[in-house]
Amino acid sequence: MKKVLISLNIVLLLSTWAQAAVVLRVGDVLLQPLKCWACSLIEGEEDTIYSHIGVVLSVNPEILVAEAFGKVRKISLTEFNIKTEAGQKLMVLRFRNEEISDDIETQGSKFLKTFEADFQGASYDHDFRWNNFDEEGNEKFYCSELVSKLFAQFIRLETPIKRMHFNHNRANWMIYFRGNIPDNEWGNSPGDFERSELFYQVGEL
């Protein structure tokens, strides 16, 4: 029995150490598995476990994350992570180019202010269209589009976009888009960040 308890304690210690080993930086990208009907469509289409994405805006005095979820907003890491599908973890991505990561971190307060001034409070784009606007002419964003356009504005770096496809579970996509699927329109997904050579995987949270 004592050996079992010792083994369990070692596993718990190693798990805690592994989580603590991921020290977040401003500009880190967080890939998130979610559990919902539309989420399963996204994950199946993109061959990934990740259907949502956010970006770290601040690490001090608390970790704040920008996301497009219901609306474009900033929330604590704890609030962001509580949505993670049970049994899954967040994946942390960071720019391979250290100069880019260093620049974003050095200008962290400006990065946060850029988000607050130009993106915060915008509507969520349920239609997943790259250039989509509300009735008042304000741009709407979905999650991976938000992260792409925040980076594009702040560091003048274009993250990958592609012609979107909605072939897997086509009948359900027809339901989701009410018969008007945006085939071949420009866009991206959390899976595109996961596969992008611009980033490397720091670890899981």
C-alpha positions in Angstrom: 0.0 0.0 0.0 2.8 2.4 0.9 4.5 1.7 -2.5 1.2 2.5 -4.3 0.9 5.8 -2.3 4.5 6.7 -3.1 3.9 6.0 -6.8 0.8 8.1 -6.8 2.6 11.0 -5.1 5.4 10.8 -7.7 2.9 10.9 -10.5 1.1 13.9 -8.9 4.4 15.7 -8.4 5.6 15.1 -12.0 2.2 16.3 -13.3 2.4 19.5 -11.2 6.0 20.1 -12.3 5.1 19.6 -15.9 2.3 22.2 -15.6 4.5 24.6 -13.7 7.2 24.2 -16.4 5.1 26.1 -18.9 5.7 29.8 -18.1 3.4 31.9 -20.3 4.5 34.9 -22.1 2.5 37.8 -23.7 1.7 36.7 -27.2 1.5 33.0 -26.5 -1.3 31.3 -28.4 -3.6 28.9 -26.5 -5.3 26.1 -28.4 -8.4 24.7 -26.6 -10.5 21.6 -27.1 -14.2 22.4 -26.5 -17.2 20.1 -26.3 -20.2 21.3 -28.3 -21.9 20.3 -31.6 -20.3 23.0 -33.7 -16.9 22.3 -32.0 -17.0 18.7 -33.1 -17.7 19.9 -36.7 -14.6 22.1 -36.6 -12.4 19.5 -35.1 -13.6 16.9 -37.6 -13.1 19.2 -40.6 -9.6 20.3 -39.5 -8.4 16.9 -38.2 -7.5 18.3 -34.7 -8.7 18.1 -31.2 -8.7 21.9 -31.0 -11.8 24.0 -31.8 -11.0 27.3 -30.0 -8.1 29.6 -29.7 -7.0 32.6 -27.6 -3.9 34.7 -27.1 -2.2 35.8 -23.9 -2.5 39.6 -23.4 -0.9 40.0 -20.0 0.9 37.9 -17.4 1.2 40.4 -14.6 -0.5 41.0 -12.2 -2.7 38.3 -13.7 -2.8 36.3 -16.8 -5.4 37.7 -19.3 -6.4 36.0 -22.5 -8.1 37.5 -25.6 -10.7 35.4 -27.3 -13.7 35.6 -29.6 -16.4 33.6 -27.8 -19.9 35.0 -27.7 -18.1 38.3 -28.3 -14.6 39.6 -28.4 -13.4 39.9 -24.8 -10.5 39.6 -22.4 -10.8 37.1 -19.5 -8.6 35.5 -16.9 -6.7 32.3 -17.8 -8.8 30.5 -15.2 -12.0 31.6 -16.8 -10.7 30.7 -20.3 -9.5 27.3 -19.1 -12.7 26.3 -17.4 -14.3 25.8 -20.9 -11.7 23.1 -21.8 -13.2 19.8 -22.6 -13.0 17.4 -19.6 -9.9 15.2 -19.8 -8.2 17.5 -22.3 -5.6 20.3 -21.9 -4.7 23.6 -23.4 -1.8 23.6 -25.9 0.6 26.6 -25.7 2.1 27.8 -28.9 4.9 30.4 -29.3 6.6 32.1 -32.2 9.7 30.2 -33.4 11.3 33.6 -34.1 12.5 34.7 -30.7 12.7 38.3 -31.8 9.0 38.4 -32.5 8.2 36.9 -29.1 10.6 39.3 -27.3 9.1 42.3 -29.2 5.6 41.4 -28.1 6.6 40.8 -24.6 8.7 44.0 -24.4 5.7 45.9 -25.7 3.2 44.0 -23.6 1.2 47.0 -22.4 0.9 48.3 -26.0 -0.2 44.8 -27.1 -3.0 44.9 -24.5 -4.0 48.4 -25.4 -4.1 47.6 -29.1 -6.6 44.8 -28.3 -8.7 47.0 -26.1 -8.8 49.9 -28.5 -9.4 48.0 -31.8 -11.0 44.6 -31.0 -12.5 44.4 -27.6 -16.3 44.3 -27.5 -16.7 43.4 -31.2 -19.3 40.8 -32.1 -18.6 37.2 -32.6 -18.8 36.0 -36.3 -20.9 32.8 -36.3 -20.6 32.6 -40.1 -16.8 32.3 -40.1 -16.3 34.8 -42.8 -12.9 36.6 -43.0 -14.4 40.1 -43.7 -17.8 40.2 -42.1 -19.4 43.3 -40.6 -22.5 44.0 -38.6 -25.4 46.4 -39.5 -23.4 49.4 -38.2 -20.3 48.6 -40.3 -18.3 47.1 -37.4 -16.2 44.1 -38.1 -17.1 40.8 -36.5 -14.5 38.1 -35.7 -14.4 34.4 -35.0 -11.7 33.0 -32.7 -8.7 32.2 -35.0 -9.5 35.3 -37.2 -9.2 37.5 -34.1 -5.8 36.1 -33.2 -4.6 36.5 -36.8 -5.7 40.0 -37.2 -4.4 41.1 -33.8 -1.0 39.9 -34.7 -1.2 41.4 -38.2 -2.0 44.8 -36.8 0.5 44.7 -34.0 3.6 43.1 -35.5 2.6 43.3 -39.2 2.9 39.6 -39.6 0.4 37.6 -41.5 -0.4 34.2 -40.0 -1.6 31.5 -42.5 -5.0 31.7 -44.1 -6.4 29.4 -46.8 -9.5 28.7 -48.9 -11.9 27.1 -46.4 -13.5 23.8 -46.9 -16.5 22.2 -45.2 -16.6 18.7 -46.7 -16.5 16.5 -43.6 -20.0 16.1 -42.1 -21.4 18.2 -45.0 -25.0 17.7 -44.0 -24.4 19.1 -40.6 -22.5 22.1 -42.0 -25.5 22.8 -44.2 -27.6 22.9 -41.0 -25.0 25.1 -39.3 -24.8 27.6 -42.1 -28.5 27.4 -42.9 -27.7 26.3 -46.5 -25.2 29.0 -47.3 -21.8 27.4 -46.7 -18.8 29.7 -47.3 -16.9 27.3 -49.5 -13.5 28.4 -50.8 -13.7 31.7 -48.9 -10.5 32.9 -47.1 -10.2 32.0 -43.5 -8.4 29.9 -40.9 -8.9 27.7 -37.9 -7.2 26.7 -34.6 -5.8 23.7 -36.6 -4.0 26.0 -39.0 -2.2 27.5 -36.0 -1.4 24.1 -34.7 0.2 23.1 -38.0 1.9 26.4 -38.8 5.7 26.5 -39.0 5.5 30.0 -37.4 5.0 28.4 -34.0 6.3 25.7 -31.8 4.6 23.8 -29.0 5.8 25.0 -25.6 3.7 22.4 -23.7 0.3 21.8 -22.2 -1.7 23.5 -19.4 
